């Protein structure tokens, strides 16, 4: 309506003004341009609102109207993309085909559109949807996007070496992301055709394709057959991928596979690999497999004097979490001299929870031949397993070492039987002649939520008891 009024007014002005008609026409054109831009802005905002609300058919219609009515609007270039996006979301075959046509038109006519950088990813998604519906041409497009470039081996090696020397910023990350999307779409569409391409991707060892290879490992793992296990074993051990995350993921997914073949692969990795991160993941993977063979291999590794101490500690930890692990670790303790390994064995035994485990820990705590830190550590974990308060009280009386008495006080303060622990700590304060031990017991009493503590401490302050 406003546009018609402006036109009528302009015509009248031109008729009345005569010589000023040219000036009137220029003013008319300026007004029309302003009104058109305002209307185009309104349509563009309407389309975006409809997209955000999930009204995809309405949104597609709105962007189509914008392109038809306002060819000179700055929004036309992006309207191609957003109409294609809306049609993709409606999901019908003809809409998907039209969406691809729109992306082609935007590419040919508006190469500088702000949404052009997002168009390739949308194209892959649309082609994937069409391919799943049986569109052979779309399937070929997806396969072409997913497949690595073919090149002679020597040329491929030279190119990989060249890329490894370049700064990582020179890698085409967008291309790698698009290929990953295409691989995923191809796998959903036709697994038999996707698997050889996944192998090709994983054989590319240049730095720029590392992220793509990580995603390819995940895709391989989604159908764990003999071929997949073979691929993962290659990546992790037989022909290790240069990217640590790829190797680690390969071992992790092997841990999710049951059966003798996967266990044998993990055993092979643990026994012969020199890659510490891969061995660490293999230890975890075997611990999750369970079974006698996996436990046997972990035990062998825990006893290997030539293996890194940190990895042996991991094996000991996971053995402690396994059924019957406490029995084995109690026997292992006497054959191990490394302090950190002994510490891990003590912790592992504490996870068993059996009466035998608790009694063994208490023996270590009382054994004066043991290092004082070992004794304190054993006492702490015995306490965490639920030692009776009367046992701790008897232990306090039976040991002469000051550090061990301090540890008994600390273990009492951590006891789950809070009431009895408070009672025993107050008895220690009353009877103990060593000022440091007395003060230590008072400190831990002050941390315990028991109304008797406040009254007891007030008695000391009033002279009813002394810390000296």
C-alpha positions, 0 to 999 in steps of 0.5 A: 500500500505504501509503495502505491501511495509513493508511486501515485504521489510521484506521478502527480508531482511529475505532472505538476512540476513538468521540468522537475519530472527527472528529479521526481523520478530519482526521488521515486526510485530512491523511495522504492529502493528503500521500501523494497529493502525494508520489505526484504529485511522483513521477509528474511527475518521471518524466514529465519524465525520460521527456521528456528521454530522448525516450520521448515516448509513455511521457511522454504516458501518465505526464502523463495518469495524473497528471491522472487520479489527482491532480486536486488536485495543483499539477502538473496545470496544467502536465501539460496542456502537457507531455502536449501537448508529448510528443504533438507529438513523437510526430508522428501526426495523432491525437496532434497533434489531441489535443495542441491539445485539451489546450492548449485545456483548459489555457487554459480551466481553468488560465490561470495555469499556469506553462507558459501563456506557452509554449503559444502557440508550441507551438500554432503548431508543432502547427498547422504539423505538421498543416497539412503533413499536409493539415489545412485548419483548421490551415492556416487557423490558421497563416495567421491567425497569420502575417498582419498585422492589416488596417487602413486606411492612415491608421490604420496610419500613425498606429499606426506613428508611435505605436509609434515614439514608445513605448519599445521595451519596449512592443513585444509581442516574444512576438507577433512571435516567434509570427508569425515561427514561423507564417510559417516554417510557412506557407512550408513548407506553401504557398509561394504563400499565404505570399509575399503575407503575407510582403510584407504583413509587410515593408510594415509599417515600425513599430519593433516589427516590425523583428525580424519583418521581418528574419526575413521577409527570410530567408524571402523569400530561400529561393526566389530568383525574380524576385518575391523579387529585386523584394522585396529591391530594394524593401527595399534601395533603391527603398523602403528599410526603416527598419531598417538590418539589414533593408536590409543583409540584403536586399543580402546576399541579392541577392549570392547570386543569379546572373544579370544581374537581380541584378547590375543591381539591385546596380549600381543600389544602388551608383550611386544609394543614399545609404545608406553601409551599404547601399553597403558591402554592395553593394560586397561583393555585386558582388565575390562576383558576379564577371564583367566588369560587376561589376568594371567597376562596382567600378572606376568606384566606386573612381575616384569622387572624390565617393564616401566614401573608406572605400567606395572603399577597400572597392572597391579591396580587393575589386578586389585579390582579383579576377583581373586586379586587380593590372593595373588597380590599378597603373594606378590608382595614378598617378591617385589622390592620397589617401594612404589610397587609395594605401595600399589600392592597394599592399595590393591589388597585393600580393594578386596575387602576380605577378612584375609586382606584386612588381617594381612594389612594389619600384619604389615602395620605391626611388622617392625621390619617394614619401612615406617611409611609402609606400616602407616600406609597399611594401617590406613587402608586397614582402617578404611576396610572397617577395623574395629575401634577396640582393635585400633585402641589395642594397637595404640597401646601395643606400638611404641613408635611415635609415628605409628601412634600418630597414624592410629590417631588419624585412622581413628579420626577417619573411622565410620564409627564416629561415636566410639572413635570420639570416645577413644580419642578422648581416652588418648588425650586423658592418658597420653603423656607425650604432648605432641600426641595429646595435641594431635588427638585434640586437633582431630577431636576438634574436627568431629561433630559430636556434642561431647567434644565441646564439653570435653575441650571446655573441661581442659580449658577450665583446668579439669584436664591438661595437655601437658 
